[in-house]
Amino acid sequence: MSKGPSTFRKTDVKRAFDAAKMAGVKVARIEIQAGKITLVPRDDSNAKADAPDSVVELNDWLAKKAK
């Protein structure tokens, strides 16, 4: 069952991510729930060396949403 139209667009997610990046915050993941966008900062002390870059993950997600 659908919850209705989204209250934000992919550009809103990208703007939030870009703002965090410009502020020097490394984003571990982006959580989207109930019309709320949450950026979870990456803790560099616990980051894995082989963890995928958040920018690549965001671009992949945006590409999938554009289809």
DSSP file (Angstrom, degrees, kcal/mol; ACC not computed):
  #  RESIDUE AA STRUCTURE BP1 BP2  ACC     N-H-->O    O-->H-N    N-H-->O    O-->H-N    TCO  KAPPA ALPHA  PHI   PSI    X-CA   Y-CA   Z-CA
    1    1 A M              0   0    0      0, 0.0     2,-0.1     0, 0.0     0, 0.0   0.000 360.0 360.0 360.0 131.1    0.0    0.0    0.0
    2    2 A S        -     0   0    0      1,-0.1     0, 0.0     0, 0.0     0, 0.0  -0.455 360.0-147.9 -77.7 147.6    1.4    3.4   -1.0
    3    3 A K        -     0   0    0      1,-0.4    -1,-0.1    -2,-0.1     0, 0.0   0.325  53.1-103.3 -95.5   6.6    1.8    6.2    1.5
    4    4 A G        -     0   0    0      2,-0.0    -1,-0.4     3,-0.0     3,-0.1  -0.434  64.2 -20.3  99.9-177.4    1.1    8.9   -1.0
    5    5 A P  S    S-     0   0    0      0, 0.0     2,-0.0     0, 0.0     0, 0.0  -0.278  74.2 -99.3 -68.0 150.4    3.4   11.2   -2.9
    6    6 A S        -     0   0    0      1,-0.1    -2,-0.0     2,-0.1     3,-0.0  -0.358  19.2-141.5 -66.0 146.5    6.8   12.0   -1.5
    7    7 A T  S    S+     0   0    0     -3,-0.1     2,-0.3    -2,-0.0    -1,-0.1   0.447  84.7  33.9 -90.0  -0.4    7.1   15.3    0.4
    8    8 A F  S    S-     0   0    0     28,-0.0     2,-0.2     3,-0.0    -2,-0.1  -0.937  75.4-130.3-145.4 168.2   10.5   15.9   -1.1
    9    9 A R    >>  -     0   0    0     -2,-0.3     4,-1.3     1,-0.0     3,-1.0  -0.690  34.3-100.4-117.4 169.5   12.4   15.3   -4.3
   10   10 A K  H 3> S+     0   0    0      1,-0.3     4,-2.5    -2,-0.2     5,-0.2   0.813 121.1  62.5 -61.8 -28.7   15.7   13.8   -5.2
   11   11 A T  H 3> S+     0   0    0      1,-0.2     4,-2.5     2,-0.2    -1,-0.3   0.847  99.5  55.0 -64.7 -31.7   17.1   17.4   -5.6
   12   12 A D  H <> S+     0   0    0     -3,-1.0     4,-2.1     2,-0.2    -1,-0.2   0.897 108.5  47.8 -65.5 -40.0   16.4   17.9   -1.9
   13   13 A V  H  X S+     0   0    0     -4,-1.3     4,-2.4     2,-0.2    -2,-0.2   0.929 113.0  48.2 -65.2 -45.3   18.4   14.9   -1.0
   14   14 A K  H  X S+     0   0    0     -4,-2.5     4,-3.0     1,-0.2     5,-0.2   0.900 110.4  51.4 -63.2 -41.2   21.3   16.0   -3.3
   15   15 A R  H  X S+     0   0    0     -4,-2.5     4,-2.4     2,-0.2    -1,-0.2   0.911 110.5  48.6 -62.4 -41.8   21.2   19.6   -1.8
   16   16 A A  H  X S+     0   0    0     -4,-2.1     4,-2.1     2,-0.2    -2,-0.2   0.924 114.0  46.4 -63.6 -43.9   21.4   18.2    1.8
   17   17 A F  H  X S+     0   0    0     -4,-2.4     4,-2.5     1,-0.2    -2,-0.2   0.932 112.9  49.0 -64.2 -45.7   24.3   15.9    0.8
   18   18 A D  H  X S+     0   0    0     -4,-3.0     4,-2.6     1,-0.2    -2,-0.2   0.877 109.9  52.4 -62.3 -38.1   26.1   18.8   -1.0
   19   19 A A  H  X S+     0   0    0     -4,-2.4     4,-1.5    -5,-0.2    -1,-0.2   0.908 110.5  47.5 -64.8 -41.6   25.6   21.1    2.0
   20   20 A A  H  <>S+     0   0    0     -4,-2.1     5,-2.7     2,-0.2     4,-0.3   0.916 112.2  50.1 -64.4 -42.2   27.1   18.5    4.3
   21   21 A K  H ><5S+     0   0    0     -4,-2.5     3,-1.4     1,-0.2    -2,-0.2   0.916 109.5  50.2 -61.9 -44.6   30.0   18.0    2.0
   22   22 A M  H 3<5S+     0   0    0     -4,-2.6    -1,-0.2     1,-0.3    -2,-0.2   0.796 107.6  55.1 -65.1 -27.8   30.7   21.8    1.7
   23   23 A A  T 3<5S-     0   0    0     -4,-1.5    -1,-0.3    -5,-0.2    -2,-0.2   0.493 121.8-109.2 -82.5  -3.2   30.6   21.9    5.5
   24   24 A G  T < 5S+     0   0    0     -3,-1.4     2,-0.5    -4,-0.3    -3,-0.2   0.622  71.9 141.2  87.3  13.2   33.3   19.3    5.7
   25   25 A V      < -     0   0    0     -5,-2.7     2,-0.5    -6,-0.2    -1,-0.3  -0.794  44.9-143.6 -92.5 125.4   31.1   16.5    7.0
   26   26 A K        -     0   0    0     -2,-0.5    16,-3.7    16,-0.3     2,-0.5  -0.787  17.7-140.7 -88.0 126.1   31.7   13.1    5.5
   27   27 A V  E     -A   41   0A   0     -2,-0.5    27,-0.2    14,-0.3     3,-0.1  -0.765  19.3-173.5 -95.0 125.0   28.4   11.2    5.1
   28   28 A A  E    S-     0   0A   0     12,-3.1     2,-0.3    -2,-0.5    -1,-0.2   0.878  70.9 -19.5 -80.4 -41.5   28.3    7.5    6.0
   29   29 A R  E     -A   40   0A   0     11,-1.3    11,-2.8     2,-0.0     2,-0.5  -0.987  54.8-126.3-161.7 162.5   24.7    7.0    4.7
   30   30 A I  E     -A   39   0A   0     -2,-0.3     2,-0.5     9,-0.2     9,-0.2  -0.978  22.9-161.6-118.0 125.2   21.5    8.8    3.9
   31   31 A E  E     -A   38   0A   0      7,-3.2     7,-3.1    -2,-0.5     2,-0.5  -0.909   4.3-169.8-109.8 133.4   18.3    7.6    5.6
   32   32 A I  E     +A   37   0A   0     -2,-0.5     2,-0.4     5,-0.2     5,-0.2  -0.969  20.0 153.1-125.1 115.8   14.9    8.5    4.2
   33   33 A Q  E >   -A   36   0A   0      3,-2.1     3,-1.8    -2,-0.5    -2,-0.0  -0.993  63.8 -12.9-145.6 133.2   11.8    7.7    6.4
   34   34 A A  T 3  S-     0   0    0     -2,-0.4     3,-0.1     1,-0.3    -1,-0.1   0.839 128.0 -48.4  47.9  45.3    8.4    9.1    6.7
   35   35 A G  T 3  S+     0   0    0      1,-0.2     2,-0.4   -27,-0.0    -1,-0.3   0.674 113.5 118.3  74.9  16.5    9.2   12.2    4.6
   36   36 A K  E <   -A   33   0A   0     -3,-1.8    -3,-2.1   -28,-0.0     2,-0.5  -0.965  51.6-152.1-121.4 132.9   12.4   12.9    6.6
   37   37 A I  E     -A   32   0A   0     -2,-0.4     2,-0.5    -5,-0.2    -5,-0.2  -0.905  16.0-174.3-102.3 124.2   15.9   13.0    5.2
   38   38 A T  E     -A   31   0A   0     -7,-3.1    -7,-3.2    -2,-0.5     2,-0.6  -0.980  12.1-157.4-122.3 125.0   18.7   12.1    7.7
   39   39 A L  E     -A   30   0A   0     -2,-0.5    -9,-0.2    -9,-0.2    -2,-0.0  -0.896  10.2-155.0 -99.6 122.5   22.4   12.4    6.9
   40   40 A V  E     -A   29   0A   0    -11,-2.8   -12,-3.1    -2,-0.6   -11,-1.3  -0.867  17.2-131.1 -99.8 117.0   24.4   10.1    9.2
   41   41 A P  E     -A   27   0A   0      0, 0.0     2,-0.4     0, 0.0   -14,-0.3  -0.321  20.4-114.4 -68.9 149.4   28.0   11.4    9.5
   42   42 A R        -     0   0    0    -16,-3.7     2,-0.9   -14,-0.0   -16,-0.3  -0.670  16.0-139.7 -84.4 134.5   30.9    8.9    9.0
   43   43 A D    >>  -     0   0    0     -2,-0.4     3,-1.7     1,-0.2     4,-0.6  -0.833  13.3-162.7 -93.0 101.7   33.0    8.2   12.0
   44   44 A D  T 34 S+     0   0    0     -2,-0.9     3,-0.3     1,-0.3    -1,-0.2   0.744  84.4  64.6 -61.6 -24.2   36.5    8.1   10.5
   45   45 A S  T 34 S+     0   0    0      1,-0.2    -1,-0.3    -3,-0.1    -2,-0.0   0.783 114.7  31.2 -70.6 -24.1   38.0    6.3   13.5
   46   46 A N  T <4 S+     0   0    0     -3,-1.7    -1,-0.2     2,-0.1    -2,-0.2   0.344  91.6 124.6-111.0   4.0   35.8    3.3   12.7
   47   47 A A     <  -     0   0    0     -4,-0.6     2,-0.3    -3,-0.3    -3,-0.0  -0.396  60.0-125.7 -70.5 139.6   35.6    3.6    8.9
   48   48 A K    >   -     0   0    0      1,-0.1     3,-1.2    -2,-0.1    -1,-0.1  -0.607  11.2-132.0 -81.5 144.9   36.7    0.6    6.9
   49   49 A A  T 3  S+     0   0    0     -2,-0.3    -1,-0.1     1,-0.3    -2,-0.0   0.810 107.4  47.8 -66.0 -29.5   39.3    1.3    4.3
   50   50 A D  T 3  S+     0   0    0      2,-0.0    -1,-0.3     3,-0.0     3,-0.1   0.272  80.4 128.1 -97.5  12.4   37.3   -0.6    1.6
   51   51 A A    <   -     0   0    0     -3,-1.2     3,-0.1     1,-0.1    -4,-0.0  -0.462  66.7-107.8 -68.5 137.3   34.0    1.2    2.3
   52   52 A P        -     0   0    0      0, 0.0     2,-0.2     0, 0.0    -1,-0.1  -0.321  38.0 -99.3 -66.0 149.3   32.4    2.6   -0.8
   53   53 A D     >  -     0   0    0      1,-0.1     4,-1.9    -3,-0.1     3,-0.3  -0.465  23.0-134.1 -70.0 135.6   32.5    6.4   -1.2
   54   54 A S  H  > S+     0   0    0      1,-0.2     4,-2.6   -27,-0.2     5,-0.2   0.822 104.5  58.9 -61.2 -32.4   29.2    8.0   -0.2
   55   55 A V  H  > S+     0   0    0      2,-0.2     4,-2.6     1,-0.2    -1,-0.2   0.917 105.6  48.4 -64.3 -42.5   29.2   10.2   -3.3
   56   56 A V  H  > S+     0   0    0     -3,-0.3     4,-2.3     2,-0.2    -2,-0.2   0.919 112.1  49.6 -63.5 -43.4   29.3    7.1   -5.5
   57   57 A E  H  X S+     0   0    0     -4,-1.9     4,-2.3     2,-0.2    -2,-0.2   0.909 111.5  48.7 -62.3 -42.8   26.4    5.6   -3.6
   58   58 A L  H  X S+     0   0    0     -4,-2.6     4,-2.9     2,-0.2    -2,-0.2   0.926 111.2  49.4 -63.8 -44.8   24.4    8.8   -3.8
   59   59 A N  H  X S+     0   0    0     -4,-2.6     4,-2.2     1,-0.2    -1,-0.2   0.889 110.7  50.6 -63.2 -38.7   25.0    9.0   -7.6
   60   60 A D  H  X S+     0   0    0     -4,-2.3     4,-2.0     2,-0.2    -1,-0.2   0.921 112.1  47.4 -62.3 -43.8   23.9    5.4   -8.0
   61   61 A W  H  X S+     0   0    0     -4,-2.3     4,-2.2     1,-0.2    -2,-0.2   0.919 112.0  49.2 -64.6 -43.7   20.7    6.0   -6.1
   62   62 A L  H  X S+     0   0    0     -4,-2.9     4,-1.5     1,-0.2    -1,-0.2   0.883 109.8  52.4 -63.7 -37.9   20.0    9.2   -8.0
   63   63 A A  H  X S+     0   0    0     -4,-2.2     4,-0.7    -5,-0.2    -1,-0.2   0.897 109.6  48.8 -65.1 -40.2   20.5    7.4  -11.3
   64   64 A K  H >< S+     0   0    0     -4,-2.0     3,-0.7     1,-0.2    -2,-0.2   0.893 110.7  50.4 -66.2 -39.5   18.1    4.6  -10.3
   65   65 A K  H 3< S+     0   0    0     -4,-2.2    -1,-0.2     1,-0.2    -2,-0.2   0.787 104.2  59.7 -69.0 -27.1   15.4    7.2   -9.2
   66   66 A A  H 3<        0   0    0     -4,-1.5    -1,-0.2     1,-0.2    -2,-0.2   0.699 360.0 360.0 -74.9 -19.2   15.8    9.0  -12.6
   67   67 A K    <<        0   0    0     -3,-0.7    -1,-0.2    -4,-0.7    -2,-0.1   0.482 360.0 360.0 -75.3 360.0   14.8    5.8  -14.5
